[in-house]
Amino acid sequence: MKAYWIAHVNVSNPDQYSEYIRLAPAAFAKYGARMLARGGRSEALEGRATPQRSVVIEFDSYEQAIACYHSAEYQQAKAQREGVAEAEVIIVEGL
């Protein structure tokens, strides 16, 4: 059953965040991730304000999505994001 990362990100230092963007694709490729949405136009219709970036990533399984997040490759990328962006990342199992 497919699973999805849903992330909302507000970036305060685009220069440093670019290092996260450079490193993260290695983890996504390793776990067969497919980008469905990344930073395009969005509008909050209910709830919190619209984040600067919204991201949806598809995985073949919940286990792959979790493994990707905890992988050494992703954790290295995530370390570059810390302190320069506020992120909410949720992994949800599909139907």
C-alpha positions as CSV (number, residue, x, y, z in Angstrom):
1,M,0.0,0.0,0.0
2,K,1.4,3.4,-1.0
3,A,2.4,6.0,1.6
4,Y,3.0,9.7,1.3
5,W,5.2,12.3,3.0
6,I,3.3,15.5,3.4
7,A,5.6,18.4,4.4
8,H,5.0,22.1,5.0
9,V,8.2,24.2,5.2
10,N,9.0,27.8,5.9
11,V,12.5,28.8,4.9
12,S,14.4,31.6,6.7
13,N,17.8,31.1,5.1
14,P,17.5,30.1,1.4
15,D,21.3,29.8,0.9
16,Q,21.7,27.2,3.7
17,Y,18.4,25.5,2.7
18,S,19.9,24.9,-0.8
19,E,22.3,22.4,0.8
20,Y,19.3,20.4,2.1
21,I,17.8,20.5,-1.5
22,R,21.2,19.3,-2.8
23,L,21.4,16.3,-0.4
24,A,17.9,15.1,0.1
25,P,17.3,13.6,-3.4
26,A,19.9,10.8,-2.7
27,A,17.6,9.5,0.1
28,F,14.5,9.8,-2.1
29,A,16.1,7.9,-5.0
30,K,17.3,5.2,-2.7
31,Y,13.8,4.5,-1.4
32,G,12.0,4.9,-4.8
33,A,10.2,8.1,-3.9
34,R,8.2,10.1,-6.5
35,M,7.7,13.8,-6.1
36,L,4.0,14.7,-6.6
37,A,4.1,18.3,-5.4
38,R,7.0,20.5,-4.5
39,G,6.8,24.2,-3.7
40,G,4.1,25.1,-6.3
41,R,1.3,27.5,-5.9
42,S,-0.9,26.8,-2.8
43,E,-3.6,28.4,-0.7
44,A,-4.8,27.6,2.8
45,L,-8.6,27.3,2.8
46,E,-8.9,26.2,6.4
47,G,-6.6,26.0,9.4
48,R,-3.1,27.5,9.5
49,A,-1.6,30.0,7.1
50,T,-0.2,28.7,3.8
51,P,3.5,27.7,4.3
52,Q,6.1,28.9,1.8
53,R,6.6,25.3,0.5
54,S,4.3,22.3,0.5
55,V,5.7,19.0,-0.6
56,V,4.0,15.6,-1.3
57,I,6.2,12.6,-2.0
58,E,4.9,9.1,-2.8
59,F,6.5,5.8,-1.7
60,D,5.5,2.3,-2.6
61,S,4.9,1.4,1.1
62,Y,4.7,3.0,4.5
63,E,7.8,1.0,5.5
64,Q,9.8,2.6,2.7
65,A,8.6,6.1,3.7
66,I,9.6,5.6,7.3
67,A,13.0,4.0,6.3
68,C,13.7,6.9,4.0
69,Y,13.1,9.4,6.8
70,H,15.4,7.6,9.2
71,S,18.1,6.8,6.7
72,A,21.6,8.2,7.1
73,E,21.2,10.0,3.7
74,Y,18.1,11.8,4.8
75,Q,19.3,12.6,8.3
76,Q,22.4,14.2,6.7
77,A,20.2,16.4,4.5
78,K,17.9,17.2,7.4
79,A,20.8,18.4,9.5
80,Q,21.4,21.1,6.8
81,R,17.7,22.2,7.2
82,E,17.8,22.6,11.0
83,G,17.9,26.2,12.1
84,V,17.2,27.6,8.7
85,A,13.7,26.2,8.1
86,E,10.7,25.2,10.1
87,A,9.2,22.0,8.8
88,E,6.3,19.8,9.6
89,V,6.6,16.3,8.1
90,I,3.8,13.7,8.2
91,I,3.8,10.3,6.8
92,V,0.4,8.9,5.9
93,E,-0.6,5.5,4.5
94,G,-2.6,5.6,1.3
95,L,-5.8,3.7,0.5
